[in-house]
Amino acid sequence: SVTDNNMFIVTNDRLPKGKITATFQAPDQHNNDNGIVFGMIDDEYEQYYFWEDGPTYYFLFVSDDATLYLAKVSDNGQPWTELFVSQPIPNYKHGDVITISVEFDGEGFMDCYANDEWLITHYDPAWTGGGIYGIRCEVPGVCYTDVTVDRNWTPEW
């Protein structure tokens, strides 16, 4: 990312359930709120906004305090809702390359990982049902080197 507050959304595909993995590095002086967007609802005007005035979506990201956050951005007047915050990511410091992933069953169950270590399990009974996905960068200088989607993933729970 060259500037701050960017979302890169896949508009020609849908992933209602599966696994998304992203590997990235943020400069250590700008280290917060970069990660994976998923479960986004279709916006009737096909316009997606970085801040919380667009469609509802889930966001898995690395925070300022080197924890993994799972949040829900909503268009219901709430800017965003913190769903779960992990303990500090083991063996991670800002400026390191990190790989995060989310597995979701399309019915509200989500497992989240950092560097292949499970850190979050969460169930949202108000799952959005959206299938739009992508990545989000809050700060400039973030470099995503790999983003993968696994459609054949099946939940183990």
Backbone as a printed PyTorch tensor [residue, N CA C, xyz], in Angstrom:
tensor([[[  0.8400,  -1.1840,   0.0000],
         [  0.0000,   0.0000,   0.0000],
         [  0.8830,   1.2450,   0.0000]],

        [[  0.5460,   2.1640,  -0.8270],
         [  1.2770,   3.4160,  -0.9040],
         [  0.6660,   4.4450,   0.0330]],

        [[ -0.6370,   4.3860,   0.1940],
         [ -1.3340,   5.3030,   1.0900],
         [ -1.9980,   4.5080,   2.2070]],

        [[ -2.6430,   5.2050,   3.1250],
         [ -3.3410,   4.5200,   4.2120],
         [ -4.8090,   4.2980,   3.8540]],

        [[ -5.4560,   3.4960,   4.6730],
         [ -6.8960,   3.2380,   4.5740],
         [ -7.3160,   2.6940,   3.2150]],

        [[ -6.8490,   1.4970,   2.8890],
         [ -7.1750,   0.8380,   1.6290],
         [ -7.7990,  -0.5210,   1.8660]],

        [[ -8.7660,  -0.8550,   1.0160],
         [ -9.2780,  -2.2190,   0.9480],
         [ -9.1600,  -2.6770,  -0.4920]],

        [[ -8.7390,  -3.9200,  -0.6590],
         [ -8.6490,  -4.5350,  -1.9690],
         [ -9.6380,  -5.6930,  -1.9640]],

        [[-10.7370,  -5.5190,  -2.6610],
         [-11.8500,  -6.4570,  -2.6080],
         [-11.9350,  -7.2290,  -3.9200]],

        [[-12.1050,  -8.5500,  -3.8220],
         [-12.3130,  -9.3830,  -5.0000],
         [-13.7730,  -9.2090,  -5.4190]],

        [[-13.9780,  -8.6820,  -6.6120],
         [-15.3470,  -8.3840,  -7.0430],
         [-15.9000,  -9.3910,  -8.0350]],

        [[-15.0540, -10.2780,  -8.5600],
         [-15.5310, -11.2360,  -9.5600],
         [-15.6280, -12.6610,  -9.0220]],

        [[-15.7000, -12.7990,  -7.7080],
         [-15.7330, -14.1200,  -7.0920],
         [-16.4380, -14.0080,  -5.7450]],

        [[-16.9270, -15.1170,  -5.2340],
         [-17.5330, -15.1610,  -3.9080],
         [-16.9780, -16.3690,  -3.1570]],

        [[-16.7970, -16.2040,  -1.8450],
         [-16.3480, -17.2830,  -0.9760],
         [-17.2690, -17.3060,   0.2400]],

        [[-18.3950, -18.0230,   0.1780],
         [-19.3310, -18.0520,   1.3000],
         [-18.8280, -18.8350,   2.5070]],

        [[-17.8640, -19.7440,   2.2610],
         [-17.2090, -20.4780,   3.3380],
         [-15.8660, -20.9470,   2.8060]],

        [[-14.9300, -21.2130,   3.7210],
         [-13.6180, -21.6800,   3.2900],
         [-12.5150, -21.1570,   4.1890]],

        [[-11.3380, -20.9970,   3.6000],
         [-10.1730, -20.5390,   4.3360],
         [ -9.4470, -19.4870,   3.5000]],

        [[ -9.0810, -18.3910,   4.1460],
         [ -8.2940, -17.3390,   3.5080],
         [ -7.0220, -17.1630,   4.3300]],

        [[ -5.8960, -17.1240,   3.6350],
         [ -4.5990, -16.9370,   4.2820],
         [ -3.8940, -15.7660,   3.6130]],

        [[ -3.2830, -14.9090,   4.4200],
         [ -2.5500, -13.7550,   3.8910],
         [ -1.2120, -13.6240,   4.6130]],

        [[ -0.1620, -13.4340,   3.8300],
         [  1.1670, -13.1750,   4.3690],
         [  1.5330, -11.7410,   4.0260]],

        [[  1.9750, -10.9840,   5.0270],
         [  2.2980,  -9.5870,   4.7900],
         [  3.3180,  -9.0860,   5.8010]],

        [[  3.8240,  -7.9120,   5.5150],
         [  4.7500,  -7.2260,   6.4140],
         [  4.3580,  -5.7650,   6.4310]],

        [[  4.2670,  -5.2140,   7.6300],
         [  4.0070,  -3.7810,   7.7900],
         [  5.2470,  -3.1460,   8.3860]],

        [[  5.5700,  -1.9320,   7.9790],
         [  6.7320,  -1.2810,   8.5830],
         [  6.5350,  -1.1430,  10.0860]],

        [[  7.5960,  -1.3310,  10.8610],
         [  7.4160,  -1.3430,  12.3190],
         [  6.9820,  -0.0030,  12.8900]],

        [[  7.1280,   1.0840,  12.1600],
         [  6.6220,   2.3570,  12.6750],
         [  5.1270,   2.5400,  12.3550]],

        [[  4.6030,   1.7120,  11.4500],
         [  3.1790,   1.7310,  11.0880],
         [  2.6950,   0.2940,  11.0980]],

        [[  2.1290,  -0.1430,  12.1980],
         [  1.9540,  -1.5830,  12.3380],
         [  0.5400,  -2.0560,  12.6180]],

        [[ -0.4570,  -1.2240,  12.5200],
         [ -1.7470,  -1.6600,  13.0290],
         [ -2.8090,  -1.8930,  11.9620]],

        [[ -3.7270,  -2.7690,  12.3080],
         [ -4.9980,  -2.9620,  11.6190],
         [ -4.8700,  -3.3300,  10.1460]],

        [[ -4.0070,  -4.2800,   9.8580],
         [ -3.8590,  -4.8020,   8.5060],
         [ -4.2440,  -6.2710,   8.5270]],

        [[ -5.0180,  -6.7180,   7.5420],
         [ -5.4130,  -8.1170,   7.5560],
         [ -6.4200,  -8.4960,   6.4950]],

        [[ -7.2920,  -9.4390,   6.8410],
         [ -8.2030, -10.1090,   5.9170],
         [ -9.6300,  -9.6150,   6.1250]],

        [[-10.2950,  -9.3270,   5.0210],
         [-11.7200,  -8.9880,   4.9970],
         [-12.4530, -10.2100,   4.4610]],

        [[-13.5610, -10.5910,   5.0990],
         [-14.3230, -11.7480,   4.6110],
         [-15.7650, -11.6410,   5.0810]],

        [[-16.6340, -12.4630,   4.4870],
         [-18.0430, -12.4640,   4.8780],
         [-18.7590, -11.1740,   4.5580]],

        [[-18.2250, -10.3700,   3.6240],
         [-18.8430,  -9.0870,   3.2960],
         [-20.1190,  -9.3130,   2.4930]],

        [[-21.1480,  -8.5660,   2.8530],
         [-22.4020,  -8.6630,   2.1110],
         [-22.2680,  -7.9100,   0.7950]],

        [[-23.0780,  -8.3110,  -0.1710],
         [-23.1180,  -7.5900,  -1.4450],
         [-23.7360,  -6.2250,  -1.2190]],

        [[-23.0700,  -5.2200,  -1.7250],
         [-23.5660,  -3.8520,  -1.6550],
         [-24.3290,  -3.5910,  -2.9480]],

        [[-25.5500,  -3.1040,  -2.8440],
         [-26.3590,  -2.9770,  -4.0510],
         [-25.7390,  -2.0440,  -5.0770]],

        [[-24.8860,  -1.1540,  -4.6380],
         [-24.2360,  -0.2310,  -5.5700],
         [-22.8050,  -0.6530,  -5.8950]],

        [[-22.3940,  -1.8060,  -5.3740],
         [-21.0540,  -2.3340,  -5.5740],
         [-19.9710,  -1.3170,  -5.2340]],

        [[-20.1860,  -0.5870,  -4.1550],
         [-19.1800,   0.3450,  -3.6680],
         [-18.7960,  -0.0950,  -2.2730]],

        [[-17.5030,  -0.2110,  -2.0560],
         [-17.0000,  -0.6950,  -0.7920],
         [-16.1390,   0.3890,  -0.1730]],

        [[-16.3190,   0.6210,   1.1010],
         [-15.6630,   1.7160,   1.7750],
         [-14.7460,   1.1830,   2.8610]],

        [[-13.6130,   1.8470,   3.0300],
         [-12.6790,   1.4220,   4.0650],
         [-13.3020,   1.5800,   5.4350]],

        [[-13.8100,   2.7460,   5.7210],
         [-14.3930,   2.9830,   7.0350],
         [-15.7790,   2.4030,   7.1040]],

        [[-16.3850,   2.5300,   8.2350],
         [-17.5800,   1.7700,   8.5630],
         [-18.8680,   2.4120,   8.0630]],

        [[-18.8730,   2.9170,   6.8370],
         [-20.1010,   3.4610,   6.2810],
         [-20.5220,   2.7130,   5.0250]],

        [[-19.9860,   1.5330,   4.8410],
         [-20.3470,   0.7010,   3.6930],
         [-21.0060,  -0.5850,   4.1760]],

        [[-20.8300,  -1.6620,   3.4360],
         [-21.4780,  -2.9240,   3.7970],
         [-20.8590,  -3.5890,   5.0240]],

        [[-21.5940,  -4.5190,   5.5940],
         [-21.1450,  -5.2850,   6.7490],
         [-20.1110,  -6.3290,   6.3010]],

        [[-19.0540,  -6.4910,   7.1320],
         [-18.0520,  -7.5180,   6.8660],
         [-17.3030,  -7.8580,   8.1390]],

        [[-16.5580,  -8.9730,   8.0830],
         [-15.6790,  -9.3890,   9.1720],
         [-14.2550,  -9.0050,   8.8000]],

        [[-13.4520,  -8.7940,   9.8390],
         [-12.0890,  -8.3270,   9.6250],
         [-11.1820,  -8.9950,  10.6480]],

        [[-10.1860,  -9.7300,  10.1650],
         [ -9.1660, -10.3480,  11.0180],
         [ -7.8880,  -9.5660,  10.7950]],

        [[ -7.3270,  -9.0000,  11.8680],
         [ -6.1690,  -8.1300,  11.6840],
         [ -5.2060,  -8.1780,  12.8580]],

        [[ -3.9770,  -7.7500,  12.5820],
         [ -2.9410,  -7.6110,  13.6000],
         [ -3.0250,  -6.1820,  14.1260]],

        [[ -3.0710,  -6.0340,  15.4390],
         [ -3.2690,  -4.7200,  16.0530],
         [ -1.9590,  -4.1030,  16.5350]],

        [[ -2.0680,  -2.8700,  17.0330],
         [ -0.9110,  -2.1480,  17.5760],
         [ -0.2050,  -2.9130,  18.6870]],

        [[ -0.9860,  -3.6420,  19.4870],
         [ -0.3880,  -4.3290,  20.6270],
         [  0.0430,  -5.7650,  20.2920]],

        [[  0.2200,  -6.0440,  18.9840],
         [  0.6990,  -7.3520,  18.4980],
         [ -0.2200,  -8.5020,  18.8990]],

        [[ -1.5210,  -8.2190,  18.9180],
         [ -2.5260,  -9.2530,  19.1240],
         [ -3.2970,  -9.4360,  17.8240]],

        [[ -4.0290, -10.5170,  17.7500],
         [ -4.8840, -10.7880,  16.6050],
         [ -6.3080, -10.4000,  16.9990]],

        [[ -6.9200,  -9.5570,  16.2050],
         [ -8.2910,  -9.1050,  16.4480],
         [ -9.2240,  -9.7410,  15.4370]],

        [[-10.4080, -10.1070,  15.8950],
         [-11.5040, -10.4690,  15.0200],
         [-12.5980,  -9.4530,  15.2870]],

        [[-13.0160,  -8.7550,  14.2470],
         [-14.0090,  -7.6920,  14.4090],
         [-15.0820,  -7.8250,  13.3420]],

        [[-16.2000,  -7.1530,  13.5970],
         [-17.2870,  -7.0980,  12.6310],
         [-17.5820,  -5.6310,  12.3650]],

        [[-17.4670,  -5.2490,  11.1280],
         [-17.8000,  -3.8980,  10.7010],
         [-19.2430,  -3.9480,  10.2370]],

        [[-20.0360,  -2.9640,  10.6450],
         [-21.4570,  -3.0410,  10.3850],
         [-21.9990,  -1.7140,   9.8910]],

        [[-23.0630,  -1.7970,   9.1270],
         [-23.7160,  -0.5830,   8.6510],
         [-24.9390,  -0.2310,   9.5090]],

        [[-24.9940,  -0.7600,  10.7160],
         [-26.1640,  -0.5530,  11.5680],
         [-26.0080,   0.6200,  12.5340]],

        [[-25.1110,   1.5370,  12.2250],
         [-24.8760,   2.6690,  13.1100],
         [-23.7340,   2.4470,  14.0800]],

        [[-23.3110,   1.2030,  14.2480],
         [-22.1400,   0.8750,  15.0670],
         [-20.9350,   0.9040,  14.1490]],

        [[-19.8800,   1.6260,  14.4840],
         [-18.7320,   1.6600,  13.5860],
         [-18.0990,   0.2760,  13.3990]],

        [[-17.8540,  -0.4370,  14.4650],
         [-17.3670,  -1.8010,  14.3900],
         [-17.4650,  -2.4130,  15.7790]],

        [[-17.4850,  -3.7240,  15.8010],
         [-17.6220,  -4.4600,  17.0560],
         [-16.4520,  -5.4150,  17.2000]],

        [[-15.7930,  -5.3400,  18.3240],
         [-14.7200,  -6.2720,  18.6460],
         [-15.3640,  -7.5940,  19.0410]],

        [[-15.0570,  -8.6580,  18.3150],
         [-15.6030,  -9.9700,  18.6300],
         [-14.6800, -10.7670,  19.5380]],

        [[-13.3720, -10.6890,  19.2750],
         [-12.4040, -11.4330,  20.0870],
         [-11.0130, -10.8510,  19.8760]],

        [[-10.2380, -10.7930,  20.9530],
         [ -8.8440, -10.3430,  20.8880],
         [ -7.9880, -11.4440,  21.5040]],

        [[ -6.9610, -11.8500,  20.7820],
         [ -6.0810, -12.9240,  21.2740],
         [ -5.0800, -12.3780,  22.2740]],

        [[ -4.3580, -13.2790,  22.8800],
         [ -3.1620, -12.9130,  23.6320],
         [ -2.1290, -12.4360,  22.6080]],

        [[ -1.0350, -11.7980,  23.0320],
         [ -0.0080, -11.4000,  22.0630],
         [  0.4210, -12.5840,  21.1910]],

        [[  0.6420, -12.3130,  19.9190],
         [  1.0280, -13.3420,  18.9650],
         [  2.4210, -13.8510,  19.3350]],

        [[  2.5690, -15.1490,  19.5770],
         [  3.8710, -15.6940,  19.9820],
         [  4.9680, -15.4210,  18.9500]],

        [[  6.1150, -15.0310,  19.4410],
         [  7.3130, -14.8240,  18.6120],
         [  7.1060, -13.8220,  17.4840]],

        [[  6.2530, -12.8420,  17.7020],
         [  6.0000, -11.8240,  16.6760],
         [  6.3100, -10.4450,  17.2330]],

        [[  6.9880,  -9.6380,  16.4110],
         [  7.1520,  -8.2200,  16.7310],
         [  6.8720,  -7.4360,  15.4610]],

        [[  6.4080,  -6.2230,  15.6310],
         [  6.0530,  -5.4070,  14.4820],
         [  7.2440,  -5.2410,  13.5590]],

        [[  6.9810,  -5.3090,  12.2820],
         [  8.0250,  -5.2730,  11.2710],
         [  8.3680,  -6.6550,  10.7470]],

        [[  7.9690,  -7.7110,  11.4860],
         [  8.1840,  -9.0860,  11.0230],
         [  7.1780,  -9.4320,   9.9260]],

        [[  7.5320, -10.3620,   9.0860],
         [  6.5680, -10.9510,   8.1570],
         [  5.6480, -11.8460,   8.9820]],

        [[  4.3570, -11.7880,   8.6940],
         [  3.3970, -12.6020,   9.4310],
         [  2.4000, -13.2080,   8.4610]],

        [[  1.9320, -14.3940,   8.8070],
         [  0.8720, -15.0520,   8.0450],
         [ -0.3190, -15.2340,   8.9720]],

        [[ -1.4740, -14.7200,   8.5450],
         [ -2.6930, -14.9130,   9.3110],
         [ -3.6980, -15.6420,   8.4230]],

        [[ -4.5930, -16.3780,   9.0540],
         [ -5.6220, -17.0720,   8.2840],
         [ -6.8980, -17.1800,   9.0910]],

        [[ -7.9890, -17.2990,   8.3580],
         [ -9.2980, -17.4920,   8.9650],
         [ -9.9950, -18.6230,   8.2270]],

        [[-10.5910, -19.5120,   9.0110],
         [-11.4080, -20.6060,   8.4900],
         [-12.8360, -20.3120,   8.9400]],

        [[-13.7850, -20.3500,   8.0260],
         [-15.1630, -20.0400,   8.4010],
         [-16.1250, -20.9370,   7.6350]],

        [[-17.1770, -21.3640,   8.3370],
         [-18.0900, -22.3510,   7.7700],
         [-19.3040, -21.7460,   7.0770]],

        [[-19.4050, -20.4180,   7.0350],
         [-20.5330, -19.7700,   6.3800],
         [-21.7980, -19.7590,   7.2010]],

        [[-21.6860, -20.2050,   8.4540],
         [-22.8420, -20.2110,   9.3500],
         [-22.5250, -19.5360,  10.6770]],

        [[-21.3430, -18.9240,  10.7810],
         [-21.0060, -18.1730,  11.9830],
         [-19.8170, -18.6710,  12.7680]],

        [[-19.3260, -19.8690,  12.4770],
         [-18.1530, -20.3970,  13.1850],
         [-16.8770, -19.9580,  12.4780]],

        [[-15.8920, -19.4560,  13.2620],
         [-14.6340, -18.9650,  12.7140],
         [-13.4770, -19.4040,  13.5950]],

        [[-12.4130, -19.8950,  12.9700],
         [-11.1390, -20.1730,  13.6350],
         [-10.0910, -19.2770,  12.9860]],

        [[ -9.2330, -18.6670,  13.8190],
         [ -8.2480, -17.7110,  13.3210],
         [ -6.8540, -18.0810,  13.8200]],

        [[ -5.8700, -17.8890,  12.9380],
         [ -4.4970, -18.3100,  13.1900],
         [ -3.5250, -17.1880,  12.8580]],

        [[ -2.3920, -17.1930,  13.5460],
         [ -1.2500, -16.3380,  13.2140],
         [ -0.0270, -17.2390,  13.1830]],

        [[  0.6880, -17.2060,  12.0670],
         [  1.8680, -18.0580,  11.8670],
         [  1.5750, -19.5150,  12.2110]],

        [[  0.4390, -20.0030,  11.7170],
         [ -0.0250, -21.3910,  11.8770],
         [ -0.3830, -21.7710,  13.3130]],

        [[ -0.4630, -20.8070,  14.2060],
         [ -0.8690, -21.1030,  15.5840],
         [ -2.2970, -20.6310,  15.8020]],

        [[ -3.1470, -21.5720,  16.2310],
         [ -4.5460, -21.2420,  16.4950],
         [ -4.6220, -20.2740,  17.6680]],

        [[ -5.3450, -19.1560,  17.4770],
         [ -5.4660, -18.1630,  18.5410],
         [ -6.9050, -17.7890,  18.8660]],

        [[ -7.8280, -17.9680,  17.9240],
         [ -9.2050, -17.5190,  18.1490],
         [-10.1850, -18.5430,  17.5940]],

        [[-11.2020, -18.8560,  18.3790],
         [-12.4120, -19.5140,  17.8950],
         [-13.5730, -18.6240,  18.3030]],

        [[-14.4600, -18.3780,  17.3690],
         [-15.5940, -17.5120,  17.6750],
         [-16.8110, -17.9750,  16.8800]],

        [[-17.9840, -17.8120,  17.4930],
         [-19.2450, -18.0620,  16.8050],
         [-20.0690, -16.7910,  16.8350]],

        [[-20.5150, -16.3400,  15.6860],
         [-21.3960, -15.1700,  15.5900],
         [-22.7640, -15.6510,  15.1340]],

        [[-23.7600, -15.6650,  16.0360],
         [-25.0850, -16.1320,  15.6460],
         [-25.7560, -15.2200,  14.6210]],

        [[-25.2230, -14.0090,  14.4540],
         [-25.7650, -13.0660,  13.4680],
         [-24.8450, -12.9950,  12.2470]],

        [[-24.3680, -14.1520,  11.7800],
         [-23.4720, -14.2200,  10.6230],
         [-24.0850, -13.4450,   9.4540]],

        [[-23.2770, -12.6850,   8.7460],
         [-23.7750, -11.8260,   7.6710],
         [-24.2120, -12.5990,   6.4390]],

        [[-23.5880, -13.7550,   6.1980],
         [-23.9420, -14.5350,   5.0270],
         [-23.2860, -14.0510,   3.7500]],

        [[-22.4320, -13.0580,   3.8400],
         [-21.7810, -12.5230,   2.6490],
         [-20.6160, -13.3780,   2.1890]],

        [[-20.2920, -13.2840,   0.9030],
         [-19.2090, -14.0740,   0.3520],
         [-18.0840, -13.2570,  -0.2540]],

        [[-18.1220, -11.9470,  -0.0900],
         [-17.0790, -11.0960,  -0.6470],
         [-15.8820, -11.1150,   0.2960]],

        [[-14.6810, -11.0870,  -0.2770],
         [-13.4660, -11.1590,   0.5360],
         [-12.3730, -10.2890,  -0.0660]],

        [[-11.3080, -10.0920,   0.7220],
         [-10.1750,  -9.3090,   0.2540],
         [ -9.1970,  -9.0420,   1.3800]],

        [[ -8.4450,  -7.9600,   1.2410],
         [ -7.4760,  -7.5560,   2.2640],
         [ -7.6650,  -6.0800,   2.5640]],

        [[ -7.1390,  -5.6740,   3.7120],
         [ -7.2970,  -4.2920,   4.1580],
         [ -5.9760,  -3.8120,   4.7370]],

        [[ -5.6250,  -2.5690,   4.4330],
         [ -4.4040,  -1.9380,   4.9500],
         [ -4.7950,  -0.6020,   5.5740]],

        [[ -4.4980,  -0.4340,   6.8400],
         [ -4.7950,   0.8570,   7.4520],
         [ -3.6430,   1.8330,   7.2840]],

        [[ -2.4480,   1.3330,   7.1250],
         [ -1.2740,   2.2090,   7.1070],
         [ -0.5070,   2.0550,   5.7870]],

        [[  0.2730,   3.0590,   5.4170],
         [  1.0840,   2.9280,   4.2020],
         [  2.2800,   2.0050,   4.4380]],

        [[  2.7750,   1.4270,   3.3570],
         [  3.9790,   0.6060,   3.4440],
         [  3.7390,  -0.8480,   3.7340]],

        [[  2.4880,  -1.3090,   3.7490],
         [  2.1960,  -2.7230,   3.9720],
         [  2.4330,  -3.4710,   2.6710]],

        [[  3.0980,  -4.6020,   2.7660],
         [  3.4050,  -5.4060,   1.5880],
         [  2.8410,  -6.8130,   1.7730]],

        [[  1.7950,  -7.1270,   1.0240],
         [  1.2490,  -8.4760,   0.9980],
         [  2.0320,  -9.2720,  -0.0340]],

        [[  2.5800, -10.4120,   0.3660],
         [  3.3610, -11.2220,  -0.5550],
         [  2.6290, -12.4800,  -0.9980]],

        [[  1.5640, -12.8490,  -0.2930],
         [  0.8160, -14.0420,  -0.6600],
         [ -0.5720, -13.9770,  -0.0450]],

        [[ -1.5770, -14.1970,  -0.8550],
         [ -2.9520, -14.3150,  -0.3760],
         [ -3.5390, -15.5240,  -1.0790]],

        [[ -4.0520, -16.4860,  -0.3020],
         [ -4.6170, -17.6980,  -0.8940],
         [ -6.0210, -17.9490,  -0.3590]],

        [[ -6.7950, -18.6190,  -1.1900],
         [ -8.1610, -18.9940,  -0.8400],
         [ -8.2660, -20.5020,  -1.0100]],

        [[ -8.8130, -21.1720,   0.0000],
         [ -9.0000, -22.6180,  -0.0520],
         [-10.4930, -22.9180,  -0.0270]],

        [[-11.0330, -23.2740,  -1.1670],
         [-12.4620, -23.5890,  -1.2780],
         [-12.7700, -25.0110,  -0.8040]],

        [[-11.7590, -25.8610,  -0.7410],
         [-11.9680, -27.2490,  -0.3510],
         [-11.8360, -27.4690,   1.1440]],

        [[-11.5680, -26.4030,   1.8890],
         [-11.4570, -26.5200,   3.3390],
         [-12.8120, -26.9640,   3.9020]],

        [[-12.7460, -27.8910,   4.8540],
         [-13.9580, -28.3200,   5.5500],
         [-13.7100, -28.1930,   7.0520]],

        [[-14.7130, -27.7500,   7.7700],
         [-14.5170, -27.5600,   9.2090],
         [-14.2470, -28.8710,   9.9290]],

        [[-13.4010, -28.7820,  10.9520],
         [-13.1030, -29.9570,  11.7800],
         [-13.9690, -29.9860,  13.0410]],

        [[-14.7490, -28.9710,  13.2610],
         [-15.5710, -28.9350,  14.4620],
         [-16.8990, -29.6010,  14.2240]]])
